[in-house]
């Protein structure tokens, strides 16, 4: 089982899968055993219940769901943040991983 689980939420879970790959590469390079996955916002409730992530990161393209997702994350005791738009657009997995670590207190 992974040391930490990072959940990324976006509109359909597709574009964010590229960022997941970049984050996984950065995690391996840093010697971290993390499970990092993306899901569509419509399936976020199921994934929170199923995976019990340590952190939830919201894609910038669905920032309009921030209030709703924050309530879900808080109810589950999970820190949440919107992914930095530049890091998302440039697929800077290392930067997003650092932000996830900060949110988890790692």
Phi and psi in degrees as GROMACS dihedral restraints (atoms count N, CA, C in turn):
[ dihedral_restraints ]
;  ai    aj    ak    al  type     phi  dphi    fc
    3     4     5     6     1   -67.2    20    10
    4     5     6     7     1   149.8    20    10
    6     7     8     9     1   -63.5    20    10
    7     8     9    10     1   -42.9    20    10
    9    10    11    12     1  -139.9    20    10
   10    11    12    13     1   152.9    20    10
   12    13    14    15     1  -123.4    20    10
   13    14    15    16     1   125.9    20    10
   15    16    17    18     1  -114.6    20    10
   16    17    18    19     1   124.0    20    10
   18    19    20    21     1  -111.0    20    10
   19    20    21    22     1   124.0    20    10
   21    22    23    24     1  -104.6    20    10
   22    23    24    25     1   135.8    20    10
   24    25    26    27     1  -119.4    20    10
   25    26    27    28     1   130.5    20    10
   27    28    29    30     1  -139.7    20    10
   28    29    30    31     1  -173.1    20    10
   30    31    32    33     1   -59.3    20    10
   31    32    33    34     1   -53.1    20    10
   33    34    35    36     1  -123.7    20    10
   34    35    36    37     1    -2.9    20    10
   36    37    38    39     1    80.9    20    10
   37    38    39    40     1    10.3    20    10
   39    40    41    42     1   -96.5    20    10
   40    41    42    43     1   -60.0    20    10
   42    43    44    45     1   -62.2    20    10
   43    44    45    46     1   -31.9    20    10
   45    46    47    48     1   -70.8    20    10
   46    47    48    49     1   -19.3    20    10
   48    49    50    51     1   -63.4    20    10
   49    50    51    52     1   -28.8    20    10
   51    52    53    54     1   -66.7    20    10
   52    53    54    55     1   -39.6    20    10
   54    55    56    57     1   -68.1    20    10
   55    56    57    58     1   -37.1    20    10
   57    58    59    60     1   -56.6    20    10
   58    59    60    61     1   -46.1    20    10
   60    61    62    63     1   -60.3    20    10
   61    62    63    64     1   -43.0    20    10
   63    64    65    66     1   -66.2    20    10
   64    65    66    67     1   -38.2    20    10
   66    67    68    69     1   -69.0    20    10
   67    68    69    70     1   -39.4    20    10
   69    70    71    72     1   -63.3    20    10
   70    71    72    73     1   -40.1    20    10
   72    73    74    75     1   -61.6    20    10
   73    74    75    76     1   -44.2    20    10
   75    76    77    78     1   -65.3    20    10
   76    77    78    79     1   -38.3    20    10
   78    79    80    81     1   -65.5    20    10
   79    80    81    82     1   -44.3    20    10
   81    82    83    84     1   -61.7    20    10
   82    83    84    85     1   -44.7    20    10
   84    85    86    87     1   -60.8    20    10
   85    86    87    88     1   -30.9    20    10
   87    88    89    90     1   -91.0    20    10
   88    89    90    91     1     2.5    20    10
   90    91    92    93     1    72.3    20    10
   91    92    93    94     1    28.8    20    10
   93    94    95    96     1  -102.8    20    10
   94    95    96    97     1   136.6    20    10
   96    97    98    99     1   -98.9    20    10
   97    98    99   100     1    83.4    20    10
   99   100   101   102     1  -114.1    20    10
  100   101   102   103     1   142.9    20    10
  102   103   104   105     1   -97.5    20    10
  103   104   105   106     1   121.4    20    10
  105   106   107   108     1  -123.9    20    10
  106   107   108   109     1   126.6    20    10
  108   109   110   111     1  -145.1    20    10
  109   110   111   112     1   158.9    20    10
  111   112   113   114     1  -115.7    20    10
  112   113   114   115     1   148.3    20    10
  114   115   116   117     1  -144.5    20    10
  115   116   117   118     1   158.6    20    10
  117   118   119   120     1   -75.2    20    10
  118   119   120   121     1   149.0    20    10
  120   121   122   123     1   -57.7    20    10
  121   122   123   124     1   -33.0    20    10
  123   124   125   126     1   -65.3    20    10
  124   125   126   127     1   -22.2    20    10
  126   127   128   129     1  -107.5    20    10
  127   128   129   130     1     7.7    20    10
  129   130   131   132     1   -59.3    20    10
  130   131   132   133     1   -42.6    20    10
  132   133   134   135     1   -57.5    20    10
  133   134   135   136     1   -46.9    20    10
  135   136   137   138     1   -62.0    20    10
  136   137   138   139     1   -43.4    20    10
  138   139   140   141     1   -69.3    20    10
  139   140   141   142     1   -35.2    20    10
  141   142   143   144     1   -62.4    20    10
  142   143   144   145     1   -45.1    20    10
  144   145   146   147     1   -68.1    20    10
  145   146   147   148     1   -38.5    20    10
  147   148   149   150     1   -77.4    20    10
  148   149   150   151     1   -45.9    20    10
  150   151   152   153     1   -98.2    20    10
  151   152   153   154     1   -18.4    20    10
  153   154   155   156     1    46.0    20    10
  154   155   156   157     1    61.5    20    10
  156   157   158   159     1   -64.6    20    10
  157   158   159   160     1   156.0    20    10
  159   160   161   162     1   -84.6    20    10
  160   161   162   163     1   -20.3    20    10
  162   163   164   165     1  -154.4    20    10
  163   164   165   166     1   148.3    20    10
  165   166   167   168     1  -121.5    20    10
  166   167   168   169     1   127.9    20    10
  168   169   170   171     1  -122.9    20    10
  169   170   171   172     1   128.7    20    10
  171   172   173   174     1   -98.2    20    10
  172   173   174   175     1   130.4    20    10
  174   175   176   177     1   -62.5    20    10
  175   176   177   178     1   141.5    20    10
  177   178   179   180     1   -62.7    20    10
  178   179   180   181     1   -23.8    20    10
  180   181   182   183     1   -71.7    20    10
  181   182   183   184     1   -14.1    20    10
  183   184   185   186     1  -121.4    20    10
  184   185   186   187     1    33.1    20    10
  186   187   188   189     1   -60.5    20    10
  187   188   189   190     1   -20.5    20    10
  189   190   191   192     1   -64.1    20    10
  190   191   192   193     1   -16.4    20    10
  192   193   194   195     1   -92.8    20    10
  193   194   195   196     1     6.7    20    10
  195   196   197   198     1   -53.9    20    10
  196   197   198   199     1   -48.9    20    10
  198   199   200   201     1   -59.8    20    10
  199   200   201   202     1   -46.9    20    10
  201   202   203   204     1   -63.8    20    10
  202   203   204   205     1   -45.5    20    10
  204   205   206   207     1   -69.7    20    10
  205   206   207   208     1   -34.9    20    10
  207   208   209   210     1   -62.7    20    10
  208   209   210   211     1   -40.8    20    10
  210   211   212   213     1   -60.9    20    10
  211   212   213   214     1   -43.9    20    10
  213   214   215   216     1   -64.2    20    10
  214   215   216   217     1   -44.0    20    10
  216   217   218   219     1   -64.8    20    10
  217   218   219   220     1   -45.4    20    10
  219   220   221   222     1   -62.3    20    10
  220   221   222   223     1   -40.2    20    10
  222   223   224   225     1   -62.0    20    10
  223   224   225   226     1   -31.2    20    10
  225   226   227   228     1   -93.3    20    10
  226   227   228   229     1    -1.7    20    10
  228   229   230   231     1    71.9    20    10
  229   230   231   232     1    32.7    20    10
  231   232   233   234     1  -113.2    20    10
  232   233   234   235     1   129.1    20    10
  234   235   236   237     1   -68.0    20    10
  235   236   237   238     1   146.8    20    10
  237   238   239   240     1  -138.6    20    10
  238   239   240   241     1   145.9    20    10
  240   241   242   243     1  -152.2    20    10
  241   242   243   244     1   155.1    20    10
  243   244   245   246     1   -84.9    20    10
  244   245   246   247     1   136.2    20    10
  246   247   248   249     1   -67.9    20    10
  247   248   249   250     1   135.4    20    10
  249   250   251   252     1   -55.4    20    10
  250   251   252   253     1   130.6    20    10
  252   253   254   255     1   -61.3    20    10
  253   254   255   256     1   -41.0    20    10
  255   256   257   258     1   -66.7    20    10
  256   257   258   259     1   -42.9    20    10
  258   259   260   261     1   -64.2    20    10
  259   260   261   262     1   -37.9    20    10
  261   262   263   264     1   -66.4    20    10
  262   263   264   265     1   -50.5    20    10
  264   265   266   267     1   -62.3    20    10
  265   266   267   268     1   -34.4    20    10
  267   268   269   270     1   -96.6    20    10
  268   269   270   271     1     4.9    20    10
  270   271   272   273     1    53.5    20    10
  271   272   273   274     1    45.9    20    10
  273   274   275   276     1   -84.7    20    10
  274   275   276   277     1    79.8    20    10
  276   277   278   279     1   -58.2    20    10
  277   278   279   280     1   -34.8    20    10
  279   280   281   282     1   -64.2    20    10
  280   281   282   283     1   -41.5    20    10
  282   283   284   285     1   -67.4    20    10
  283   284   285   286     1   -41.3    20    10
  285   286   287   288     1   -67.8    20    10
  286   287   288   289     1   -37.2    20    10
  288   289   290   291     1   -63.5    20    10
  289   290   291   292     1   -40.9    20    10
  291   292   293   294     1   -61.1    20    10
  292   293   294   295     1   -39.8    20    10
  294   295   296   297     1   -66.8    20    10
  295   296   297   298     1   -40.9    20    10
  297   298   299   300     1   -61.1    20    10
  298   299   300   301     1   -43.6    20    10
  300   301   302   303     1   -60.6    20    10
  301   302   303   304     1   -42.7    20    10
  303   304   305   306     1   -61.8    20    10
  304   305   306   307     1   -43.4    20    10
  306   307   308   309     1   -64.3    20    10
  307   308   309   310     1   -32.8    20    10
  309   310   311   312     1   -85.4    20    10
  310   311   312   313     1    -6.9    20    10
  312   313   314   315     1    74.7    20    10
  313   314   315   316     1    28.2    20    10
